[in-house]
Amino acid sequence: MTTPNKTPPGADPKQLERTGTVREIGSQAVWSLSSCKPGFGVDQLRDDNLETYWQSDGSQPHLVNIQFRRKTTVKTLCIYADYKSDESYTPSKISVRVGNNFHNLQEIRQLELVEPSGWIHVPLTDTHKKPIRTFMIQIAVLANHQNGRDTHMRQIKVYTPVEESSVGKFPRCTTIDFMMYRSIR
């Protein structure tokens, strides 16, 4: 059982992107859920709005499946949870699994969350501390606070490391204006 890497309460993972070391790749994946209430599904989970959320509708474990078309390097998973707003709907125990498909998923992290408020940064690394390469990530909510039945997750972000240029070393682009022009097409 591990505890997630805590950032200061409310720390936005977009700060990671601004460093130029990682890039959000959730839009490259196919997302599916074990269940959801109408109007509280994947669209709300990925809309960059902390006021909206996915709400499960069924028995536990509640699952979020993130599938990539090709084997993808993943460094960090960021989950936004807010105990003050969601109370018994807030996850208290989460399992993160990776694999090639539904049939060979392996748990790489199990997290105990105690009244989380803000972004939870979960490093996805192998035994050598290198980012994992996978076709699929599954987030399983195993338990909620106060023995709640359904769960709320407000946002999930998936980050890959930015590869160094093979042409030459360039300074990191950290402003939005520079980032727009940092690659040659």
C-alpha positions, 0 to 999 in steps of 0.5 A: 500500500502506498501513499500518492505523491502529495503536492501542495493542496490545489496544485495544478498538474498544468504546472508540470506541463509548463516545465516542458518535461511532460505532456498530457496525453489523455486525448489520445486514449479511448476512455470507458467507465464501468457505470455512470449516471446520465450526464455524469460520464467521461465528458465531465471527467475530461472537461477541465472543469473542477465543478463537474464530475463522473458519478458511478452508478452500480456496485464497486469496484468502480472502474475507469479504463484508459486504452491507447492505440499503441504502447505508450509511455506514461509517467504520471497520473493526476486525479482530482478529488474533493472530500469537502464537496463530495463527502461519502462519494469521495474515493478512499481506496484506489487501485491503479492497474496497467497491462495490454488489455483487460485480461492481463492487468497488473496492479502497480499502485494501491492508494489510501486517500484520507479526505483528499482535497485537490490534485493527487499525483500518482507516479507510474514507474517500474521497479527501476523508477522509469516511466511505464510503457502500456496499452491500458491503464485502469483505475479501480475505486475499491472503497469510498469514505463513510462506506459510500456506494457510488463515487465522484471523480472530478478530473483525471489527467495522464502525462507522458515525458517529453522526449529530448530532441535528437537534433540538438539540445534546446532550452526548455520552452516554458511559456505558452507562446514558446510552446506553440512553436517548439517543434518542427513539423 
